[in-house]
């Protein structure tokens, strides 16, 4: 392109070149900020997902805890009140050693020293 003879035209061409360069620079800045914003949003979404998983696990634990409490309460209700917290005794056969009788059954796996 030949050099324009009009000084105003030369100034306008220079200003146009400067504005095009500034526009290109601002486009790069906007693109970089968009990438940063995308990463920030992805991080936020990841944390939100992790918090939702934790919330669901806490809910499951609360349900299991409630079920265990109910089971424990039912177990305590079925126990013989005369024995307190101990489990009710099973009726034994005659001649069988019972807990508290002082008699002990021999251990079938015990091999006395020779």
Secondary structure as a PSIPRED ss2 file (coil, helix, strand):
# PSIPRED VFORMAT (PSIPRED V4.0)

   1 X C   1.000  0.000  0.000
   2 X C   1.000  0.000  0.000
   3 X C   1.000  0.000  0.000
   4 X C   1.000  0.000  0.000
   5 X C   1.000  0.000  0.000
   6 X C   1.000  0.000  0.000
   7 X H   0.000  1.000  0.000
   8 X H   0.000  1.000  0.000
   9 X H   0.000  1.000  0.000
  10 X H   0.000  1.000  0.000
  11 X H   0.000  1.000  0.000
  12 X H   0.000  1.000  0.000
  13 X H   0.000  1.000  0.000
  14 X H   0.000  1.000  0.000
  15 X H   0.000  1.000  0.000
  16 X H   0.000  1.000  0.000
  17 X H   0.000  1.000  0.000
  18 X H   0.000  1.000  0.000
  19 X H   0.000  1.000  0.000
  20 X H   0.000  1.000  0.000
  21 X H   0.000  1.000  0.000
  22 X H   0.000  1.000  0.000
  23 X H   0.000  1.000  0.000
  24 X H   0.000  1.000  0.000
  25 X H   0.000  1.000  0.000
  26 X H   0.000  1.000  0.000
  27 X H   0.000  1.000  0.000
  28 X H   0.000  1.000  0.000
  29 X H   0.000  1.000  0.000
  30 X H   0.000  1.000  0.000
  31 X H   0.000  1.000  0.000
  32 X H   0.000  1.000  0.000
  33 X H   0.000  1.000  0.000
  34 X H   0.000  1.000  0.000
  35 X H   0.000  1.000  0.000
  36 X H   0.000  1.000  0.000
  37 X H   0.000  1.000  0.000
  38 X H   0.000  1.000  0.000
  39 X H   0.000  1.000  0.000
  40 X H   0.000  1.000  0.000
  41 X H   0.000  1.000  0.000
  42 X H   0.000  1.000  0.000
  43 X H   0.000  1.000  0.000
  44 X H   0.000  1.000  0.000
  45 X H   0.000  1.000  0.000
  46 X H   0.000  1.000  0.000
  47 X H   0.000  1.000  0.000
  48 X H   0.000  1.000  0.000
  49 X H   0.000  1.000  0.000
  50 X H   0.000  1.000  0.000
  51 X H   0.000  1.000  0.000
  52 X H   0.000  1.000  0.000
  53 X H   0.000  1.000  0.000
  54 X H   0.000  1.000  0.000
  55 X H   0.000  1.000  0.000
  56 X H   0.000  1.000  0.000
  57 X H   0.000  1.000  0.000
  58 X H   0.000  1.000  0.000
  59 X H   0.000  1.000  0.000
  60 X H   0.000  1.000  0.000
  61 X H   0.000  1.000  0.000
  62 X H   0.000  1.000  0.000
  63 X H   0.000  1.000  0.000
  64 X H   0.000  1.000  0.000
  65 X H   0.000  1.000  0.000
  66 X H   0.000  1.000  0.000
  67 X H   0.000  1.000  0.000
  68 X H   0.000  1.000  0.000
  69 X H   0.000  1.000  0.000
  70 X H   0.000  1.000  0.000
  71 X H   0.000  1.000  0.000
  72 X H   0.000  1.000  0.000
  73 X H   0.000  1.000  0.000
  74 X H   0.000  1.000  0.000
  75 X H   0.000  1.000  0.000
  76 X H   0.000  1.000  0.000
  77 X H   0.000  1.000  0.000
  78 X H   0.000  1.000  0.000
  79 X C   1.000  0.000  0.000
  80 X C   1.000  0.000  0.000
  81 X H   0.000  1.000  0.000
  82 X H   0.000  1.000  0.000
  83 X H   0.000  1.000  0.000
  84 X C   1.000  0.000  0.000
  85 X C   1.000  0.000  0.000
  86 X C   1.000  0.000  0.000
  87 X C   1.000  0.000  0.000
  88 X C   1.000  0.000  0.000
  89 X C   1.000  0.000  0.000
  90 X C   1.000  0.000  0.000
  91 X C   1.000  0.000  0.000
  92 X C   1.000  0.000  0.000
  93 X C   1.000  0.000  0.000
  94 X C   1.000  0.000  0.000
  95 X C   1.000  0.000  0.000
  96 X C   1.000  0.000  0.000
  97 X C   1.000  0.000  0.000
  98 X C   1.000  0.000  0.000
  99 X C   1.000  0.000  0.000
 100 X C   1.000  0.000  0.000
 101 X C   1.000  0.000  0.000
 102 X C   1.000  0.000  0.000
 103 X C   1.000  0.000  0.000
 104 X C   1.000  0.000  0.000
 105 X C   1.000  0.000  0.000
 106 X C   1.000  0.000  0.000
 107 X C   1.000  0.000  0.000
 108 X C   1.000  0.000  0.000
 109 X C   1.000  0.000  0.000
 110 X C   1.000  0.000  0.000
 111 X C   1.000  0.000  0.000
 112 X C   1.000  0.000  0.000
 113 X C   1.000  0.000  0.000
 114 X C   1.000  0.000  0.000
